[in-house]
Amino acid sequence: MLVARKRIAPHVRVMALTSRFINELTGAEFVHPYNDWRVIAGQATCSAELVEQVRWLDAVVAPIGGGGMVSEPA
């Protein structure tokens, strides 16, 4: 497990430094891909909107990456 952390950590640091640089340069805002309340709220409403628009829906078949989008309909 420690080896995996060492491999991943440099990429995370580079991402964080690049994000800060772009933010300072352009005024853009970094939105974390899963640990941000706006992303979580958007994923939570995805299923509600789907059910609202397709009332006869029996099943949802979706590819799973991180699993955030499919955690709501479960």
N, CA, C and O atoms as a DFTB+ gen file, in Angstrom:
296 C
 N C O
     1  1       0.823      -1.201       0.000
     2  2       0.000       0.000       0.000
     3  2       0.863       1.258       0.000
     4  3       0.533       2.237      -0.670
     5  1       1.939       1.237       0.730
     6  2       2.824       2.396       0.807
     7  2       3.418       2.720      -0.559
     8  3       3.576       3.893      -0.899
     9  1       3.749       1.703      -1.340
    10  2       4.307       1.913      -2.673
    11  2       3.296       2.632      -3.555
    12  3       3.658       3.548      -4.293
    13  1       2.029       2.224      -3.486
    14  2       0.990       2.867      -4.294
    15  2       0.863       4.336      -3.932
    16  3       0.692       5.175      -4.816
    17  1       0.942       4.658      -2.664
    18  2       0.848       6.058      -2.250
    19  2       2.000       6.873      -2.812
    20  3       1.799       8.006      -3.252
    21  1       3.186       6.322      -2.805
    22  2       4.342       7.037      -3.341
    23  2       4.186       7.277      -4.834
    24  3       4.604       8.318      -5.340
    25  1       3.589       6.326      -5.544
    26  2       3.382       6.499      -6.981
    27  2       2.317       7.550      -7.267
    28  3       2.464       8.342      -8.197
    29  1       1.272       7.563      -6.495
    30  2       0.155       8.476      -6.736
    31  2       0.465       9.887      -6.258
    32  3       0.116      10.856      -6.934
    33  1       1.102      10.017      -5.126
    34  2       1.317      11.320      -4.492
    35  2       1.955      12.359      -5.405
    36  3       1.486      13.497      -5.417
    37  1       3.004      12.037      -6.175
    38  2       3.580      13.089      -7.032
    39  2       2.575      13.648      -8.023
    40  3       2.580      14.848      -8.299
    41  1       1.711      12.794      -8.563
    42  2       0.709      13.264      -9.520
    43  2      -0.310      14.172      -8.839
    44  3      -0.759      15.155      -9.429
    45  1      -0.670      13.852      -7.621
    46  2      -1.620      14.676      -6.874
    47  2      -0.993      16.030      -6.575
    48  3      -1.651      17.064      -6.692
    49  1       0.268      16.024      -6.193
    50  2       0.958      17.298      -5.922
    51  2       1.053      18.149      -7.174
    52  3       0.828      19.358      -7.121
    53  1       1.381      17.536      -8.293
    54  2       1.464      18.269      -9.562
    55  2       0.103      18.843      -9.918
    56  3       0.016      19.991     -10.354
    57  1      -0.963      18.065      -9.740
    58  2      -2.319      18.543     -10.025
    59  2      -2.653      19.748      -9.154
    60  3      -3.202      20.737      -9.638
    61  1      -2.319      19.661      -7.869
    62  2      -2.624      20.757      -6.952
    63  2      -1.833      22.013      -7.310
    64  3      -2.388      23.111      -7.300
    65  1      -0.556      21.870      -7.623
    66  2       0.257      23.024      -7.999
    67  2      -0.206      23.627      -9.318
    68  3      -0.261      24.850      -9.453
    69  1      -0.540      22.786     -10.293
    70  2      -1.033      23.274     -11.580
    71  2      -2.355      24.008     -11.398
    72  3      -2.577      25.060     -11.997
    73  1      -3.221      23.455     -10.579
    74  2      -4.503      24.091     -10.305
    75  2      -4.309      25.467      -9.678
    76  3      -4.943      26.439     -10.090
    77  1      -3.431      25.545      -8.684
    78  2      -3.162      26.843      -8.044
    79  2      -2.601      27.853      -9.039
    80  3      -2.974      29.026      -9.018
    81  1      -1.700      27.391      -9.911
    82  2      -1.102      28.266     -10.911
    83  2      -2.171      28.816     -11.859
    84  3      -2.211      30.018     -12.123
    85  1      -3.035      27.937     -12.369
    86  2      -4.098      28.367     -13.289
    87  2      -5.060      29.305     -12.575
    88  3      -5.520      30.286     -13.159
    89  1      -5.365      29.013     -11.321
    90  2      -6.255      29.869     -10.539
    91  2      -5.686      31.272     -10.427
    92  3      -6.395      32.252     -10.660
    93  1      -4.414      31.375     -10.074
    94  2      -3.787      32.690      -9.927
    95  2      -3.670      33.409     -11.257
    96  3      -3.804      34.631     -11.321
    97  1      -3.422      32.660     -12.316
    98  2      -3.236      33.243     -13.637
    99  2      -4.545      33.733     -14.246
   100  3      -4.580      34.799     -14.861
   101  1      -5.622      32.966     -14.080
   102  2      -6.870      33.267     -14.781
   103  2      -8.046      33.629     -13.876
   104  3      -9.059      34.149     -14.344
   105  1      -7.907      33.353     -12.576
   106  2      -9.038      33.577     -11.674
   107  2     -10.016      32.416     -11.678
   108  3     -11.078      32.495     -11.060
   109  1      -9.661      31.326     -12.378
   110  2     -10.523      30.137     -12.409
   111  2     -10.594      29.514     -11.020
   112  3      -9.734      29.754     -10.173
   113  1     -11.607      28.728     -10.805
   114  2     -11.789      28.064      -9.518
   115  2     -11.652      26.564      -9.690
   116  3     -12.222      25.993     -10.620
   117  1     -10.899      25.912      -8.799
   118  2     -10.753      24.463      -8.840
   119  2     -11.975      23.826      -8.196
   120  3     -12.345      24.157      -7.070
   121  1     -12.589      22.918      -8.920
   122  2     -13.707      22.147      -8.383
   123  2     -13.246      20.695      -8.322
   124  3     -12.985      20.073      -9.351
   125  1     -13.149      20.167      -7.115
   126  2     -12.693      18.798      -6.928
   127  2     -13.674      17.853      -7.607
   128  3     -14.884      18.060      -7.507
   129  1     -13.191      16.819      -8.295
   130  2     -14.084      15.952      -9.070
   131  2     -15.065      15.124      -8.254
   132  3     -16.050      14.632      -8.805
   133  1     -14.824      14.955      -6.943
   134  2     -15.790      14.199      -6.136
   135  2     -15.933      14.725      -4.725
   136  3     -16.929      14.416      -4.071
   137  1     -15.001      15.494      -4.225
   138  2     -15.053      15.956      -2.842
   139  2     -15.460      17.433      -2.783
   140  3     -14.790      18.246      -2.147
   141  1     -16.534      17.755      -3.434
   142  2     -17.037      19.124      -3.482
   143  2     -18.562      19.053      -3.402
   144  3     -19.188      18.268      -4.114
   145  1     -19.148      19.862      -2.547
   146  2     -20.602      19.771      -2.328
   147  2     -21.390      20.018      -3.603
   148  3     -22.476      19.463      -3.772
   149  1     -20.856      20.852      -4.516
   150  2     -21.582      21.134      -5.765
   151  2     -21.624      19.899      -6.661
   152  3     -22.637      19.617      -7.300
   153  1     -20.519      19.173      -6.701
   154  2     -20.473      17.949      -7.496
   155  2     -21.398      16.893      -6.889
   156  3     -22.141      16.223      -7.605
   157  1     -21.346      16.754      -5.577
   158  2     -22.198      15.783      -4.889
   159  2     -23.669      16.115      -5.103
   160  3     -24.475      15.224      -5.372
   161  1     -24.022      17.384      -4.986
   162  2     -25.418      17.791      -5.185
   163  2     -25.865      17.528      -6.619
   164  3     -26.997      17.101      -6.849
   165  1     -24.992      17.777      -7.573
   166  2     -25.330      17.521      -8.971
   167  2     -25.531      16.050      -9.247
   168  3     -26.441      15.672      -9.985
   169  1     -24.688      15.212      -8.661
   170  2     -24.834      13.773      -8.848
   171  2     -26.115      13.270      -8.180
   172  3     -26.775      12.369      -8.697
   173  1     -26.457      13.844      -7.052
   174  2     -27.655      13.420      -6.330
   175  2     -28.925      13.754      -7.108
   176  3     -29.893      12.994      -7.064
   177  1     -28.931      14.865      -7.811
   178  2     -30.136      15.246      -8.558
   179  2     -30.248      14.515      -9.893
   180  3     -31.315      14.514     -10.507
   181  1     -29.167      13.900     -10.347
   182  2     -29.174      13.203     -11.636
   183  2     -30.263      12.134     -11.687
   184  3     -31.035      12.077     -12.643
   185  1     -30.324      11.298     -10.670
   186  2     -31.338      10.234     -10.642
   187  2     -32.739      10.795     -10.489
   188  3     -33.682      10.306     -11.111
   189  1     -32.873      11.816      -9.665
   190  2     -34.190      12.427      -9.474
   191  2     -34.706      12.990     -10.799
   192  3     -35.885      12.836     -11.118
   193  1     -33.846      13.630     -11.561
   194  2     -34.246      14.171     -12.860
   195  2     -34.592      13.055     -13.839
   196  3     -35.536      13.176     -14.620
   197  1     -33.829      11.975     -13.792
   198  2     -34.095      10.848     -14.685
   199  2     -35.467      10.243     -14.404
   200  3     -36.236       9.992     -15.331
   201  1     -35.772      10.012     -13.149
   202  2     -37.070       9.437     -12.770
   203  2     -38.200      10.411     -13.095
   204  3     -39.284       9.994     -13.502
   205  1     -37.951      11.682     -12.918
   206  2     -38.955      12.696     -13.207
   207  2     -39.278      12.749     -14.706
   208  3     -40.432      12.940     -15.090
   209  1     -38.263      12.581     -15.537
   210  2     -38.451      12.685     -16.980
   211  2     -38.926      11.386     -17.622
   212  3     -39.588      11.414     -18.660
   213  1     -38.590      10.243     -17.010
   214  2     -38.960       8.944     -17.565
   215  2     -39.669       8.168     -16.467
   216  3     -39.046       7.361     -15.776
   217  1     -40.943       8.398     -16.302
   218  2     -41.704       7.823     -15.197
   219  2     -41.811       6.300     -15.252
   220  3     -41.958       5.658     -14.212
   221  1     -41.741       5.719     -16.430
   222  2     -41.891       4.272     -16.583
   223  2     -40.559       3.536     -16.440
   224  3     -40.475       2.356     -16.781
   225  1     -39.549       4.187     -15.958
   226  2     -38.200       3.634     -15.851
   227  2     -38.161       2.431     -14.902
   228  3     -38.578       2.536     -13.748
   229  1     -37.666       1.304     -15.382
   230  2     -37.543       0.086     -14.568
   231  2     -36.117      -0.158     -14.100
   232  3     -35.904      -0.722     -13.027
   233  1     -35.135       0.263     -14.897
   234  2     -33.738      -0.012     -14.559
   235  2     -32.846       1.081     -15.126
   236  3     -33.201       1.753     -16.095
   237  1     -31.695       1.244     -14.513
   238  2     -30.670       2.161     -15.005
   239  2     -29.408       1.348     -15.231
   240  3     -28.901       0.708     -14.310
   241  1     -28.903       1.373     -16.452
   242  2     -27.649       0.690     -16.776
   243  2     -26.632       1.784     -17.052
   244  3     -26.803       2.595     -17.963
   245  1     -25.573       1.796     -16.254
   246  2     -24.594       2.872     -16.369
   247  2     -23.183       2.349     -16.173
   248  3     -22.961       1.456     -15.356
   249  1     -22.220       2.899     -16.919
   250  2     -20.826       2.531     -16.677
   251  2     -20.385       3.116     -15.335
   252  3     -20.855       4.179     -14.930
   253  1     -19.496       2.428     -14.661
   254  2     -19.061       2.901     -13.345
   255  2     -17.589       3.265     -13.391
   256  3     -16.737       2.446     -13.737
   257  1     -17.307       4.516     -13.035
   258  2     -15.930       4.972     -12.879
   259  2     -15.657       5.075     -11.398
   260  3     -15.110       4.160     -10.783
   261  1     -16.052       6.217     -10.827
   262  2     -15.911       6.404      -9.392
   263  2     -17.131       5.943      -8.629
   264  3     -17.056       5.708      -7.424
   265  1     -18.258       5.810      -9.312
   266  2     -19.463       5.301      -8.685
   267  2     -20.404       6.372      -8.146
   268  3     -21.493       6.041      -7.676
   269  1     -20.020       7.640      -8.200
   270  2     -20.844       8.706      -7.656
   271  2     -22.188       8.854      -8.326
   272  3     -23.198       9.088      -7.662
   273  1     -22.208       8.722      -9.633
   274  2     -23.453       8.909     -10.374
   275  2     -24.431       7.768     -10.179
   276  3     -25.639       7.966     -10.309
   277  1     -23.940       6.580      -9.871
   278  2     -24.830       5.436      -9.713
   279  2     -25.150       5.135      -8.261
   280  3     -25.899       4.199      -7.982
   281  1     -24.607       5.897      -7.338
   282  2     -24.905       5.631      -5.921
   283  2     -26.318       6.079      -5.559
   284  3     -26.936       5.501      -4.665
   285  1     -26.824       7.076      -6.221
   286  2     -28.167       7.600      -5.929
   287  2     -29.280       6.640      -6.341
   288  3     -30.168       6.378      -5.530
   289  1     -29.276       6.096      -7.579
   290  2     -30.408       5.234      -7.944
   291  2     -30.418       3.897      -7.210
   292  3     -31.450       3.226      -7.171
   293  1     -29.306       3.506      -6.637
   294  2     -29.248       2.225      -5.930
   295  2     -30.168       2.296      -4.737
   296  3     -30.283       1.327      -3.987
